[in-house]
Amino acid sequence: MPDLVVLHEHPEWQKPLFSALALGGVSFAPYDLTRAAFSNVDIPDAPVYFNQASPSAYVRGHTRAVPFALALMRSLAVRGARVLNGADVFALELSKSTQAALLHHLGIDTPRSITFNDPRSLRAHGATLRWPALLKPDQGGSGARIQVVQTLDEVEALFARDPDIWLPDNLFLLQEYLPHDPEHGIVRLEFLGGDLLYAMRVVTHGRFNLCPSPVCNPDDGDGVCEVPAAEPAPPVEFHPYPEVPREAVETATRIVRAARLDVGGIEYLETPDGRRVFYDINANSNLRPSVAATFGFDPFERVVEYLRRQIVETRGGSVSF
């Protein structure tokens, strides 16, 4: 029995983690969620599972990986296994509407959002609609299918023209569009075990794909990503942000604790009129070594240290590395 099982559907994203686990002497097994099966009498294969599934699996042809991951993690929890970023956390990442509700409930500035399953129903909210607006799927991931829209007629025409746009979960959000300085981009804070790991600014040049994985957005050259830019644009830029405001870290920490994230990223942007608006909660993260190196560490080594502590605690201190 290994000490750890890593649930995933994108093996390229996992290579840095797998290498760090091997170097750290952790006995682990990968679990490919794209083609798998489990029974109700199976016992857990390890005391600790680490969920690395992504909401964007559907853009890679892995639509069924997401519901399978939820079912498997719920079953594992019933059987007593510890699942990091388990079913409840993953379900929150899968739903932008639930994230919007949580952020509002916490009293945190977040975009006003309307969730719908028929664009015609938006007309009932006509008095509150503001244009331009962001149109995004409830189950997002890597900025997939996000676009700026100018009118309700445009929204209705989009769905009439392409019924497949509803995939994968038949829910969309119309969200407040917030301008921000494109030269400063947005801020993403990476957390590990409830504490800030590092912060970075992400300059997208109009793209919505903020995936920090070097596979998708490398430091040099073109990435291999299933979420292409709508129009040609310069590569996404990732910059260390050591001077991130203390108040922003405190707010993001509140979100991490409320969401019960084990590992994840929180995103916010700053508007010209001085608002600091939080809008995205990411379970897990494709950590960026080049950014973390500026802070003097390898992020995957830190993750392995954290995972080792979870294994020791779960086994009651009966394992050594």
C-alpha positions as CSV (number, residue, x, y, z in Angstrom):
1,M,0.0,0.0,0.0
2,P,1.5,3.4,-0.9
3,D,1.3,6.3,1.5
4,L,-0.3,8.6,-1.1
5,V,-2.5,8.4,-4.1
6,V,-2.6,11.4,-6.5
7,L,-5.9,11.8,-8.4
8,H,-5.4,13.5,-11.8
9,E,-6.5,13.7,-15.4
10,H,-3.6,15.7,-16.9
11,P,-0.3,13.8,-16.6
12,E,1.8,16.6,-18.0
13,W,0.7,18.9,-15.2
14,Q,1.7,16.3,-12.6
15,K,5.3,15.7,-13.7
16,P,6.9,18.2,-11.4
17,L,4.9,16.9,-8.4
18,F,5.7,13.3,-9.2
19,S,9.4,14.1,-9.5
20,A,9.4,15.9,-6.2
21,L,7.5,13.1,-4.5
22,A,10.0,10.5,-5.8
23,L,13.0,12.7,-4.7
24,G,11.4,13.1,-1.3
25,G,11.1,9.4,-0.8
26,V,7.3,9.4,-0.7
27,S,5.6,6.1,-1.7
28,F,2.8,7.2,-4.0
29,A,0.6,6.0,-6.9
30,P,-1.0,8.1,-9.6
31,Y,-4.7,7.5,-10.3
32,D,-5.8,8.5,-13.8
33,L,-9.4,9.7,-13.6
34,T,-10.1,9.6,-17.3
35,R,-10.5,5.8,-17.5
36,A,-11.2,4.2,-14.1
37,A,-13.7,2.2,-12.1
38,F,-14.3,1.5,-8.4
39,S,-16.7,-0.7,-6.4
40,N,-18.6,-0.1,-3.2
41,V,-16.5,-2.8,-1.4
42,D,-13.1,-1.6,-2.3
43,I,-10.9,-0.4,0.6
44,P,-8.8,2.7,0.2
45,D,-5.5,2.1,-1.5
46,A,-3.7,4.6,0.7
47,P,-4.4,6.6,3.9
48,V,-4.1,9.9,2.1
49,Y,-5.4,11.0,-1.4
50,F,-4.5,14.2,-3.1
51,N,-7.0,15.6,-5.6
52,Q,-5.4,17.2,-8.6
53,A,-8.5,17.1,-10.9
54,S,-9.4,20.2,-12.9
55,P,-12.7,21.8,-13.9
56,S,-11.2,22.3,-17.3
57,A,-11.0,18.5,-18.0
58,Y,-13.9,18.8,-20.4
59,V,-11.9,21.0,-22.8
60,R,-9.4,18.1,-23.1
61,G,-12.1,15.5,-23.9
62,H,-12.2,14.3,-20.3
63,T,-15.7,15.4,-19.4
64,R,-16.5,12.3,-17.4
65,A,-13.4,12.7,-15.2
66,V,-15.1,15.4,-13.1
67,P,-18.2,13.5,-12.0
68,F,-16.1,10.4,-11.5
69,A,-13.7,12.3,-9.3
70,L,-16.5,13.6,-7.1
71,A,-18.1,10.1,-6.8
72,L,-14.8,8.5,-6.0
73,M,-13.8,11.1,-3.4
74,R,-17.2,10.9,-1.6
75,S,-16.8,7.2,-1.5
76,L,-13.3,7.4,-0.1
77,A,-14.4,9.8,2.6
78,V,-17.2,7.4,3.7
79,R,-14.6,4.7,3.9
80,G,-12.3,6.7,6.2
81,A,-9.6,7.9,3.8
82,R,-8.3,11.4,4.1
83,V,-8.8,13.3,0.8
84,L,-7.0,16.6,0.5
85,N,-9.0,19.1,-1.5
86,G,-11.8,16.5,-1.4
87,A,-15.3,16.4,-2.9
88,D,-16.7,19.5,-1.1
89,V,-13.7,21.6,-2.0
90,F,-13.7,20.4,-5.5
91,A,-17.5,21.0,-5.8
92,L,-16.8,24.6,-4.8
93,E,-14.1,25.0,-7.5
94,L,-16.5,23.6,-10.0
95,S,-19.2,26.2,-9.4
96,K,-18.5,29.9,-10.0
97,S,-22.0,30.7,-8.8
98,T,-21.3,29.0,-5.4
99,Q,-18.0,30.9,-5.2
100,A,-19.8,34.2,-5.9
101,A,-22.3,33.4,-3.1
102,L,-19.6,32.5,-0.6
103,L,-17.6,35.6,-1.3
104,H,-20.7,37.8,-0.9
105,H,-21.6,36.0,2.3
106,L,-18.2,36.6,3.7
107,G,-18.7,40.4,3.0
108,I,-15.9,40.4,0.5
109,D,-16.1,42.7,-2.6
110,T,-16.9,40.4,-5.5
111,P,-18.6,40.9,-8.9
112,R,-22.3,40.8,-9.0
113,S,-23.3,37.6,-10.9
114,I,-26.5,36.1,-12.3
115,T,-26.6,32.4,-12.9
116,F,-29.0,31.2,-15.6
117,N,-29.9,28.1,-17.7
118,D,-31.9,30.1,-20.3
119,P,-30.7,33.4,-21.6
120,R,-34.2,34.7,-22.0
121,S,-34.6,34.5,-18.2
122,L,-32.1,37.3,-17.9
123,R,-34.7,39.8,-19.1
124,A,-36.3,39.6,-15.7
125,H,-33.1,41.1,-14.3
126,G,-33.1,43.8,-17.0
127,A,-33.0,46.7,-14.5
128,T,-29.8,45.4,-12.8
129,L,-27.9,44.4,-15.9
130,R,-24.8,46.5,-16.8
131,W,-22.9,46.4,-20.0
132,P,-20.3,45.3,-21.0
133,A,-20.5,42.1,-19.0
134,L,-18.6,38.8,-18.7
135,L,-20.2,35.6,-19.8
136,K,-18.7,32.5,-18.3
137,P,-19.6,28.9,-17.6
138,D,-20.5,27.9,-14.1
139,Q,-17.9,25.1,-14.4
140,G,-15.0,27.1,-15.7
141,G,-11.3,26.2,-15.6
142,S,-8.3,27.9,-17.2
143,G,-10.5,30.7,-18.5
144,A,-12.4,28.4,-20.9
145,R,-15.3,30.0,-22.8
146,I,-15.2,33.3,-21.0
147,Q,-16.0,36.3,-23.2
148,V,-17.0,39.9,-23.0
149,V,-20.5,40.6,-24.2
150,Q,-22.2,44.0,-24.9
151,T,-25.9,43.4,-25.0
152,L,-28.6,40.9,-24.0
153,D,-29.4,40.3,-27.7
154,E,-25.8,39.3,-28.2
155,V,-26.0,36.8,-25.4
156,E,-29.2,35.2,-26.7
157,A,-27.7,35.0,-30.2
158,L,-24.6,33.2,-28.9
159,F,-26.7,30.4,-27.4
160,A,-29.0,30.2,-30.3
161,R,-26.1,29.9,-32.7
162,D,-24.2,27.2,-30.8
163,P,-26.1,24.9,-28.5
164,D,-22.9,23.1,-27.5
165,I,-21.8,26.2,-25.7
166,W,-23.9,24.9,-22.7
167,L,-21.4,22.1,-22.1
168,P,-20.4,20.7,-19.7
169,D,-23.0,21.5,-17.0
170,N,-25.7,23.6,-18.7
171,L,-25.2,26.7,-16.5
172,F,-23.7,30.1,-17.2
173,L,-23.1,33.3,-15.4
174,L,-23.5,36.8,-16.5
175,Q,-21.1,38.7,-14.4
176,E,-20.1,42.3,-13.7
177,Y,-17.3,43.4,-15.9
178,L,-14.6,45.2,-14.0
179,P,-11.9,47.2,-15.7
180,H,-8.4,47.1,-14.5
181,D,-4.9,48.3,-15.5
182,P,-3.8,45.8,-18.2
183,E,-0.1,46.6,-17.4
184,H,-0.6,45.4,-13.8
185,G,-2.9,42.5,-14.5
186,I,-4.5,40.5,-11.8
187,V,-3.1,39.1,-8.5
188,R,-3.0,35.4,-7.7
189,L,-2.1,34.2,-4.2
190,E,-1.1,30.6,-3.8
191,F,-1.8,28.9,-0.5
192,L,-0.5,25.7,1.1
193,G,-2.0,24.3,4.3
194,G,-3.8,27.6,5.0
195,D,-0.7,29.8,4.7
196,L,0.4,32.0,1.9
197,L,3.1,30.3,-0.3
198,Y,3.7,33.2,-2.7
199,A,1.9,35.9,-4.6
200,M,2.3,36.9,-8.2
201,R,0.9,39.4,-10.7
202,V,-0.5,37.8,-13.9
203,V,-0.6,40.0,-17.1
204,T,-2.8,38.3,-19.7
205,H,-2.8,40.9,-22.5
206,G,-6.6,40.3,-22.9
207,R,-6.5,36.5,-22.4
208,F,-8.7,34.8,-19.8
209,N,-6.4,31.8,-19.5
210,L,-4.5,32.4,-16.2
211,C,-3.2,28.8,-15.9
212,P,0.2,29.1,-14.1
213,S,1.4,25.7,-15.4
214,P,4.5,26.1,-17.5
215,V,2.9,23.4,-19.8
216,C,0.2,25.9,-20.8
217,N,2.0,29.2,-20.3
218,P,5.8,28.6,-20.4
219,D,8.4,31.2,-19.6
220,D,9.7,30.9,-23.1
221,G,8.1,29.8,-26.3
222,D,4.5,28.6,-27.0
223,G,2.6,26.4,-24.6
224,V,0.5,23.4,-25.2
225,C,-2.9,24.4,-24.0
226,E,-6.5,23.3,-24.8
227,V,-7.8,26.9,-24.1
228,P,-6.5,29.1,-26.9
229,A,-6.7,32.8,-26.9
230,A,-9.7,34.2,-28.8
231,E,-7.4,36.5,-30.7
232,P,-3.6,36.6,-31.1
233,A,-1.9,38.1,-28.1
234,P,1.5,38.2,-26.4
235,P,2.3,35.4,-24.0
236,V,0.8,35.6,-20.5
237,E,3.3,37.1,-18.0
238,F,3.8,35.9,-14.5
239,H,5.7,38.3,-12.1
240,P,6.6,37.7,-8.4
241,Y,4.6,40.1,-6.1
242,P,6.5,40.2,-2.8
243,E,4.9,43.5,-1.9
244,V,1.3,42.1,-2.0
245,P,-0.7,44.2,0.6
246,R,-1.2,42.6,4.0
247,E,-5.0,43.3,3.8
248,A,-5.2,41.4,0.6
249,V,-3.4,38.4,2.2
250,E,-5.7,38.5,5.2
251,T,-8.8,38.6,3.0
252,A,-7.5,35.7,0.9
253,T,-6.7,33.7,4.0
254,R,-10.3,34.1,5.2
255,I,-11.5,32.7,1.9
256,V,-9.1,29.8,2.1
257,R,-10.3,28.9,5.6
258,A,-14.0,29.3,4.7
259,A,-13.5,27.1,1.6
260,R,-11.4,24.6,3.6
261,L,-8.7,24.6,0.8
262,D,-5.7,22.4,1.5
263,V,-3.8,23.7,-1.5
264,G,-5.1,26.4,-3.8
265,G,-5.1,29.8,-5.4
266,I,-7.2,33.0,-4.8
267,E,-7.4,35.7,-7.5
268,Y,-8.3,39.3,-7.3
269,L,-8.1,42.5,-9.3
270,E,-7.8,46.2,-8.6
271,T,-10.1,48.6,-10.3
272,P,-9.2,52.2,-11.3
273,D,-11.6,53.5,-8.6
274,G,-9.8,51.7,-5.8
275,R,-11.8,48.5,-5.4
276,R,-10.0,45.2,-4.6
277,V,-12.3,42.6,-6.0
278,F,-11.9,38.9,-5.3
279,Y,-13.5,36.7,-8.0
280,D,-12.0,33.2,-8.2
281,I,-11.3,30.3,-5.9
282,N,-9.0,27.5,-7.2
283,A,-8.6,24.2,-5.5
284,N,-5.1,22.9,-6.1
285,S,-2.7,24.8,-8.3
286,N,-0.3,24.3,-11.1
287,L,2.5,26.0,-9.2
288,R,5.1,28.1,-11.0
289,P,8.7,27.3,-10.1
290,S,10.2,30.4,-11.8
291,V,8.0,32.7,-9.6
292,A,8.7,30.8,-6.4
293,A,12.4,30.8,-7.1
294,T,12.3,34.5,-6.6
295,F,11.2,33.9,-3.1
296,G,14.0,31.4,-2.6
297,F,12.3,28.0,-2.7
298,D,10.9,25.2,-5.0
299,P,7.1,25.2,-4.6
300,F,6.8,21.4,-5.2
301,E,9.3,20.7,-2.5
302,R,7.1,22.7,-0.1
303,V,4.0,20.7,-1.3
304,V,5.9,17.4,-0.7
305,E,6.8,18.6,2.8
306,Y,3.1,19.3,3.4
307,L,2.0,16.0,2.0
308,R,4.5,14.1,4.2
309,R,3.1,15.8,7.3
310,Q,-0.4,14.8,6.3
311,I,0.7,11.2,5.8
312,V,2.4,11.1,9.2
313,E,-0.6,12.6,11.0
314,T,-3.0,10.2,9.3
315,R,-0.9,7.2,10.1
316,G,-0.5,8.3,13.7
317,G,3.2,9.0,13.4
318,S,3.9,5.4,12.3
319,V,5.7,6.3,9.1
320,S,9.2,7.7,8.4
321,F,10.8,9.0,5.3
